[in-house]
Amino acid sequence: MTEQQRCVLSRALADDCDFCEPTEREIADLAAYVAGTITADEFEQRAEWRMVGASY
């Protein structure tokens, strides 16, 4: 992950989590999305799976 990608990830976590504590899996998925290893659709699908307790 580039320095710019790390900065984007850090800002996204700070902006999104003023009231929550993200899980390790949420952070990993966000990092994968920022790094470009998963698409926006995959990121959203993984979030939906977490909401219903499914594994991937």
N, CA and C atoms as a LAMMPS dump frame, in Angstrom:
ITEM: TIMESTEP
0
ITEM: NUMBER OF ATOMS
168
ITEM: BOX BOUNDS ff ff ff
-5.0000000000000000e+02 5.0000000000000000e+02
-5.0000000000000000e+02 5.0000000000000000e+02
-5.0000000000000000e+02 5.0000000000000000e+02
ITEM: ATOMS id mol type element x y z
1 1 1 N 0.85 -1.163 0
2 1 2 C 0 0 0
3 1 3 C 0.903 1.236 0
4 2 1 N 0.573 2.179 -0.849
5 2 2 C 1.38 3.389 -0.947
6 2 3 C 1.107 4.319 0.243
7 3 1 N 1.939 5.301 0.383
8 3 2 C 1.747 6.298 1.453
9 3 3 C 0.404 7.014 1.28
10 4 1 N 0.07 7.351 0.043
11 4 2 C -1.207 8.016 -0.227
12 4 3 C -2.383 7.104 0.134
13 5 1 N -2.288 5.829 -0.205
14 5 2 C -3.356 4.886 0.137
15 5 3 C -3.494 4.747 1.653
16 6 1 N -2.376 4.716 2.359
17 6 2 C -2.423 4.639 3.834
18 6 3 C -3.098 5.872 4.414
19 7 1 N -2.824 7.019 3.821
20 7 2 C -3.449 8.262 4.272
21 7 3 C -4.957 8.222 4.047
22 8 1 N -5.376 7.737 2.881
23 8 2 C -6.802 7.612 2.578
24 8 3 C -7.458 6.658 3.566
25 9 1 N -6.823 5.544 3.844
26 9 2 C -7.352 4.568 4.79
27 9 3 C -7.485 5.182 6.181
28 10 1 N -6.462 5.859 6.608
29 10 2 C -6.486 6.495 7.925
30 10 3 C -7.617 7.513 8.04
31 11 1 N -7.773 8.34 7.017
32 11 2 C -8.862 9.337 7.028
33 11 3 C -10.231 8.679 7.011
34 12 1 N -10.367 7.643 6.204
35 12 2 C -11.654 6.936 6.125
36 12 3 C -12.02 6.326 7.468
37 13 1 N -11.06 5.751 8.144
38 13 2 C -11.333 5.164 9.457
39 13 3 C -11.687 6.238 10.476
40 14 1 N -11.001 7.351 10.431
41 14 2 C -11.282 8.438 11.365
42 14 3 C -12.647 9.055 11.104
43 15 1 N -12.988 9.263 9.837
44 15 2 C -14.268 9.867 9.486
45 15 3 C -15.44 8.947 9.765
46 16 1 N -15.263 7.668 9.483
47 16 2 C -16.356 6.707 9.569
48 16 3 C -16.593 6.217 10.994
49 17 1 N -15.604 6.335 11.84
50 17 2 C -15.698 5.645 13.122
51 17 3 C -15.628 6.569 14.33
52 18 1 N -16.247 7.721 14.223
53 18 2 C -16.302 8.608 15.378
54 18 3 C -17.094 7.979 16.511
55 19 1 N -18.007 7.096 16.172
56 19 2 C -18.891 6.519 17.17
57 19 3 C -18.795 4.995 17.238
58 20 1 N -17.893 4.402 16.493
59 20 2 C -17.812 2.942 16.464
60 20 3 C -16.366 2.473 16.58
61 21 1 N -16.228 1.207 16.834
62 21 2 C -14.92 0.565 16.889
63 21 3 C -14.891 -0.479 15.776
64 22 1 N -14.198 -0.202 14.656
65 22 2 C -14.203 -1.154 13.536
66 22 3 C -13.522 -2.462 13.908
67 23 1 N -14.008 -3.525 13.314
68 23 2 C -13.395 -4.83 13.539
69 23 3 C -12.159 -4.969 12.65
70 24 1 N -11.364 -5.951 12.958
71 24 2 C -10.173 -6.223 12.15
72 24 3 C -10.572 -6.553 10.712
73 25 1 N -11.666 -7.294 10.551
74 25 2 C -12.126 -7.667 9.211
75 25 3 C -12.604 -6.439 8.432
76 26 1 N -13.292 -5.516 9.096
77 26 2 C -13.737 -4.288 8.436
78 26 3 C -12.548 -3.46 7.956
79 27 1 N -11.543 -3.36 8.8
80 27 2 C -10.336 -2.61 8.435
81 27 3 C -9.619 -3.293 7.28
82 28 1 N -9.526 -4.622 7.335
83 28 2 C -8.861 -5.366 6.254
84 28 3 C -9.593 -5.176 4.936
85 29 1 N -10.93 -5.214 4.973
86 29 2 C -11.695 -5.027 3.743
87 29 3 C -11.54 -3.605 3.21
88 30 1 N -11.561 -2.63 4.091
89 30 2 C -11.376 -1.245 3.658
90 30 3 C -9.981 -1.055 3.06
91 31 1 N -8.981 -1.658 3.69
92 31 2 C -7.616 -1.565 3.165
93 31 3 C -7.523 -2.214 1.788
94 32 1 N -8.183 -3.36 1.612
95 32 2 C -8.169 -4.038 0.313
96 32 3 C -8.851 -3.184 -0.752
97 33 1 N -9.923 -2.518 -0.372
98 33 2 C -10.618 -1.642 -1.317
99 33 3 C -9.741 -0.444 -1.692
100 34 1 N -9.153 0.195 -0.7
101 34 2 C -8.296 1.359 -0.956
102 34 3 C -7.097 0.968 -1.816
103 35 1 N -6.544 -0.218 -1.562
104 35 2 C -5.38 -0.686 -2.328
105 35 3 C -5.759 -1.162 -3.73
106 36 1 N -7.059 -1.339 -3.966
107 36 2 C -7.498 -1.756 -5.285
108 36 3 C -7.526 -3.252 -5.504
109 37 1 N -7.428 -4.037 -4.443
110 37 2 C -7.449 -5.494 -4.607
111 37 3 C -8.855 -6.066 -4.596
112 38 1 N -9.844 -5.266 -4.155
113 38 2 C -11.25 -5.641 -4.31
114 38 3 C -11.993 -4.426 -4.874
115 39 1 N -13.093 -4.689 -5.542
116 39 2 C -13.882 -3.615 -6.143
117 39 3 C -14.849 -3.031 -5.11
118 40 1 N -15.474 -1.924 -5.479
119 40 2 C -16.482 -1.319 -4.613
120 40 3 C -17.634 -2.292 -4.379
121 41 1 N -18.015 -3.022 -5.417
122 41 2 C -19.086 -4.01 -5.274
123 41 3 C -18.703 -5.106 -4.289
124 42 1 N -17.465 -5.594 -4.382
125 42 2 C -16.994 -6.623 -3.447
126 42 3 C -16.958 -6.081 -2.019
127 43 1 N -16.509 -4.845 -1.866
128 43 2 C -16.456 -4.219 -0.55
129 43 3 C -17.863 -4.153 0.062
130 44 1 N -18.836 -3.704 -0.729
131 44 2 C -20.213 -3.608 -0.25
132 44 3 C -20.788 -4.985 0.072
133 45 1 N -20.494 -5.967 -0.77
134 45 2 C -21.008 -7.305 -0.525
135 45 3 C -20.435 -7.878 0.776
136 46 1 N -19.164 -7.662 1.017
137 46 2 C -18.556 -8.144 2.258
138 46 3 C -19.187 -7.47 3.471
139 47 1 N -19.494 -6.187 3.355
140 47 2 C -20.157 -5.481 4.455
141 47 3 C -21.537 -6.087 4.712
142 48 1 N -22.253 -6.394 3.642
143 48 2 C -23.569 -7.022 3.784
144 48 3 C -23.442 -8.398 4.428
145 49 1 N -22.443 -9.162 4.033
146 49 2 C -22.228 -10.49 4.621
147 49 3 C -21.94 -10.376 6.118
148 50 1 N -21.139 -9.375 6.495
149 50 2 C -20.839 -9.207 7.927
150 50 3 C -22.116 -8.898 8.704
151 51 1 N -23.005 -8.12 8.1
152 51 2 C -24.242 -7.728 8.779
153 51 3 C -25.119 -8.949 9.074
154 52 1 N -25.084 -9.952 8.222
155 52 2 C -25.907 -11.132 8.44
156 52 3 C -25.121 -12.281 9.058
157 53 1 N -23.854 -12.043 9.355
158 53 2 C -23.04 -13.045 10.029
159 53 3 C -22.483 -14.13 9.132
160 54 1 N -22.51 -13.919 7.821
161 54 2 C -21.952 -14.898 6.886
162 54 3 C -20.437 -14.755 6.806
163 55 1 N -19.776 -15.831 6.502
164 55 2 C -18.314 -15.748 6.334
165 55 3 C -17.975 -15.746 4.855
166 56 1 N -16.79 -15.243 4.541
167 56 2 C -16.33 -15.175 3.155
168 56 3 C -14.879 -15.486 3.094
